[in-house]
Amino acid sequence: MADTKKIADKAERKKVKREARKKAAPKAKRTTPRGAQKKKVKKMARGQSKR
């Protein structure tokens, strides 16, 4: 991503970022599914009151 810290004008900054994004190489496809590192939650027991 282009360094846009010095650009004060919002529209100008947006334009520079867009151009940088177009020039950047495309990201590689994911090898693992999204959220694979997320902590897994155990299912609650059926029939147990929650309160």
Helices and strands as residue ranges (DSSP letters): H 10-23
